[in-house]
Amino acid sequence: MSERHANSAQDTGPEFPARPPAVRQQAKRAVYPGPVERLIEEFARLPGIGRKSAERLAFHILKSDGPAALALARAVEEVKKSVRHCSVCYNLTDSDPCAVCADSQRDRATVLIVEQPKDVIALEQTGMYRGLYHVLMGHISPLDGVGPQDLTIADMLQRIDKPGSNPGGIAVREVVLGLNPTVEGDGTALYLADQLKPRGIRITRLARGLPSGGQLEYANKAVLADAIQGRQSME
């Protein structure tokens, strides 16, 4: 046995037991100064960011000049202090009501219901919708313990029952269901439809089917079924 192997065997013998993985990992991380390690750990808390990615982000901050790094810190602080949910539609905003609800040029009699604020951004980027929104902040999911009472459904129904709570005091005439085409989204849409039908307003949903530029051979059965059911007249 070589001297190196002999020393290795001695280090892991009865007098020198092998260190557990957690201790080895802690010893490995101890090479970073405390503030750097804390920064890495905070980055690693972000969704989709692992340890390696967190390290790269932390070193990017270290390499950046002072003003650039502090600008990032101020942006994080500002977004937590100033951004909140609109008291009417629950979209993200830095003013209350949000810019959409405050816009008198929009069709305030039409409300498009979506699951998350990011859905509002996606729809606004099309420039094709000029009504108002209502963000549910999720969808009904019994398996996850999320029921109607956990969403903003009650606030949405109040906008219909009490026109004074809708921007401009205008009564809602149409509700567009713009929920994601998932099992949970469809279940939530059915629940909303049941709640809205007795109120005598028009209920529609976003069209589904083949995307522009797509090909039939690559579409799955669910997309084709939606396309057939939602076919339109060419007249």
C-alpha positions as CSV (number, residue, x, y, z in Angstrom):
1,M,0.0,0.0,0.0
2,S,1.4,3.4,-0.9
3,E,2.0,6.1,1.7
4,R,-0.9,8.2,0.3
5,H,-3.3,5.3,0.5
6,A,-2.1,4.4,3.9
7,N,-2.7,8.0,5.2
8,S,-6.1,8.0,3.6
9,A,-7.0,4.7,5.3
10,Q,-5.7,6.1,8.6
11,D,-7.9,9.2,8.2
12,T,-11.0,7.1,7.8
13,G,-10.2,4.5,10.4
14,P,-11.9,4.0,13.8
15,E,-9.9,7.0,15.2
16,F,-10.8,9.2,12.2
17,P,-14.4,8.3,11.1
18,A,-15.5,9.6,7.7
19,R,-17.3,12.9,7.8
20,P,-21.0,12.7,6.9
21,P,-22.1,14.4,3.6
22,A,-23.6,17.4,5.4
23,V,-20.4,18.2,7.2
24,R,-18.4,17.8,4.0
25,Q,-20.8,20.1,2.2
26,Q,-20.6,22.7,5.0
27,A,-16.8,22.5,4.9
28,K,-16.9,23.0,1.2
29,R,-19.1,26.1,1.5
30,A,-17.0,27.6,4.3
31,V,-14.5,28.8,1.6
32,Y,-16.9,31.8,0.9
33,P,-16.9,34.8,3.2
34,G,-20.1,35.0,5.2
35,P,-21.8,37.8,3.2
36,V,-21.1,36.0,-0.1
37,E,-22.5,32.7,1.3
38,R,-25.7,34.5,2.5
39,L,-26.1,36.0,-0.9
40,I,-25.7,32.7,-2.6
41,E,-28.3,31.1,-0.2
42,E,-30.8,33.9,-1.0
43,F,-30.4,33.5,-4.7
44,A,-30.8,29.7,-4.3
45,R,-34.2,30.3,-2.8
46,L,-35.5,31.7,-6.1
47,P,-37.6,29.3,-8.2
48,G,-35.6,27.5,-10.8
49,I,-32.2,28.6,-9.3
50,G,-29.9,25.9,-8.1
51,R,-26.7,26.2,-6.1
52,K,-24.5,26.6,-9.1
53,S,-26.7,29.2,-10.7
54,A,-26.9,31.0,-7.4
55,E,-23.1,31.1,-7.2
56,R,-22.9,32.6,-10.7
57,L,-25.4,35.3,-9.9
58,A,-23.5,36.1,-6.7
59,F,-20.2,36.4,-8.5
60,H,-21.9,38.6,-11.1
61,I,-22.9,41.0,-8.3
62,L,-19.4,40.9,-6.9
63,K,-17.9,41.8,-10.3
64,S,-20.4,44.6,-11.0
65,D,-19.5,48.1,-10.0
66,G,-21.1,49.6,-6.9
67,P,-23.9,51.6,-8.5
68,A,-25.1,48.7,-10.6
69,A,-25.3,46.3,-7.6
70,L,-27.0,48.9,-5.4
71,A,-29.5,49.6,-8.2
72,L,-30.5,46.0,-8.1
73,A,-30.9,46.2,-4.3
74,R,-33.0,49.4,-4.6
75,A,-35.2,47.8,-7.3
76,V,-36.0,44.9,-5.1
77,E,-36.7,47.2,-2.1
78,E,-38.9,49.4,-4.2
79,V,-41.0,46.6,-5.8
80,K,-41.7,45.3,-2.3
81,K,-42.7,48.7,-0.9
82,S,-44.7,50.2,-3.8
83,V,-46.2,47.3,-5.8
84,R,-49.5,45.9,-4.6
85,H,-52.7,44.4,-5.9
86,C,-55.4,46.7,-7.4
87,S,-58.3,47.0,-5.0
88,V,-60.7,46.4,-8.0
89,C,-59.3,43.8,-10.3
90,Y,-56.3,42.4,-8.2
91,N,-53.8,43.1,-11.0
92,L,-50.3,44.2,-9.9
93,T,-49.9,48.0,-9.7
94,D,-48.0,50.8,-8.1
95,S,-51.2,53.0,-8.0
96,D,-54.7,52.2,-6.9
97,P,-56.8,51.6,-9.0
98,C,-54.5,50.2,-11.6
99,A,-53.9,51.9,-15.0
100,V,-56.4,49.6,-16.7
101,C,-59.2,50.2,-14.2
102,A,-58.6,53.9,-14.3
103,D,-58.7,54.2,-18.1
104,S,-62.0,55.7,-19.0
105,Q,-61.5,54.8,-22.7
106,R,-61.8,51.0,-22.0
107,D,-65.0,49.0,-22.2
108,R,-66.0,48.9,-18.5
109,A,-69.0,46.7,-19.2
110,T,-66.8,43.7,-20.2
111,V,-64.6,41.9,-17.7
112,L,-62.1,39.2,-18.6
113,I,-61.3,36.8,-15.8
114,V,-57.8,35.3,-15.6
115,E,-55.9,33.3,-13.0
116,Q,-52.7,35.4,-12.4
117,P,-51.4,38.9,-13.0
118,K,-49.0,37.6,-15.6
119,D,-52.0,36.6,-17.7
120,V,-53.1,40.2,-17.9
121,I,-49.6,41.2,-19.2
122,A,-49.8,38.5,-21.9
123,L,-53.3,39.6,-23.1
124,E,-52.4,43.3,-23.0
125,Q,-49.4,42.7,-25.2
126,T,-51.7,41.6,-28.0
127,G,-53.4,45.0,-28.1
128,M,-56.7,43.2,-29.1
129,Y,-58.7,43.5,-25.8
130,R,-60.0,46.8,-24.6
131,G,-62.2,45.7,-21.6
132,L,-61.4,45.3,-17.9
133,Y,-59.9,42.4,-16.0
134,H,-60.4,40.4,-12.9
135,V,-57.5,38.3,-11.5
136,L,-58.6,35.3,-9.4
137,M,-55.1,34.8,-7.9
138,G,-55.2,31.1,-8.7
139,H,-57.7,28.4,-9.6
140,I,-59.9,25.9,-7.7
141,S,-58.0,22.8,-6.8
142,P,-59.5,20.5,-4.2
143,L,-56.4,18.3,-4.2
144,D,-54.3,21.3,-3.1
145,G,-56.9,22.5,-0.6
146,V,-57.8,25.6,-2.7
147,G,-61.5,26.3,-2.8
148,P,-63.6,29.2,-4.2
149,Q,-63.3,31.0,-0.8
150,D,-59.5,31.1,-1.3
151,L,-59.8,33.1,-4.6
152,T,-61.2,36.6,-5.4
153,I,-64.4,35.1,-6.7
154,A,-66.5,37.0,-4.1
155,D,-65.0,40.3,-5.2
156,M,-65.7,39.5,-8.8
157,L,-69.4,38.7,-8.1
158,Q,-69.7,41.9,-6.1
159,R,-68.6,43.9,-9.2
160,I,-71.5,42.4,-11.0
161,D,-74.1,42.6,-8.2
162,K,-73.1,46.1,-7.2
163,P,-72.2,48.2,-10.3
164,G,-70.9,51.0,-8.0
165,S,-67.9,48.8,-7.2
166,N,-67.0,48.5,-10.8
167,P,-64.9,51.3,-12.3
168,G,-67.1,54.2,-13.5
169,G,-70.1,52.6,-11.8
170,I,-71.0,50.8,-15.0
171,A,-72.9,47.6,-14.9
172,V,-71.1,44.5,-16.2
173,R,-72.8,43.0,-19.3
174,E,-70.3,40.4,-20.4
175,V,-67.8,38.2,-18.5
176,V,-65.1,36.5,-20.6
177,L,-63.6,33.4,-19.0
178,G,-59.9,33.4,-19.8
179,L,-58.6,30.7,-17.5
180,N,-55.9,28.3,-18.5
181,P,-57.0,25.2,-20.5
182,T,-56.2,22.7,-17.8
183,V,-58.3,20.4,-15.6
184,E,-58.2,22.9,-12.8
185,G,-58.9,25.9,-15.1
186,D,-61.8,24.2,-16.8
187,G,-63.3,23.2,-13.4
188,T,-62.9,26.8,-12.2
189,A,-64.6,28.1,-15.4
190,L,-67.5,25.7,-14.9
191,Y,-67.9,26.9,-11.3
192,L,-67.8,30.6,-12.4
193,A,-70.4,29.9,-15.1
194,D,-72.8,28.4,-12.6
195,Q,-72.4,31.4,-10.4
196,L,-72.9,33.9,-13.3
197,K,-75.8,32.3,-15.2
198,P,-78.5,33.3,-12.6
199,R,-77.2,36.9,-12.8
200,G,-78.4,37.2,-16.4
201,I,-75.2,38.4,-18.1
202,R,-73.4,37.2,-21.2
203,I,-70.8,34.5,-20.5
204,T,-68.1,33.8,-23.1
205,R,-64.7,32.1,-23.0
206,L,-61.5,32.6,-25.0
207,A,-61.4,30.5,-28.2
208,R,-59.4,27.4,-28.3
209,G,-58.0,25.3,-31.2
210,L,-55.3,25.4,-33.8
211,P,-52.7,28.2,-33.4
212,S,-51.9,30.4,-36.4
213,G,-49.1,28.9,-38.5
214,G,-49.6,25.4,-37.0
215,Q,-50.1,22.2,-38.8
216,L,-52.8,19.5,-38.2
217,E,-50.4,16.6,-38.1
218,Y,-48.6,18.1,-35.1
219,A,-51.7,19.0,-33.1
220,N,-52.8,16.8,-30.2
221,K,-56.3,15.4,-29.9
222,A,-57.4,18.0,-27.3
223,V,-56.4,20.9,-29.5
224,L,-58.2,19.3,-32.5
225,A,-61.3,18.7,-30.5
226,D,-61.4,22.3,-29.3
227,A,-60.8,23.5,-32.9
228,I,-63.8,21.4,-34.2
229,Q,-66.1,22.5,-31.4
230,G,-65.1,26.2,-31.8
231,R,-65.3,26.3,-35.6
232,Q,-66.5,29.5,-37.1
233,S,-68.5,30.5,-40.2
234,M,-66.7,31.7,-43.3
235,E,-69.7,33.9,-44.3
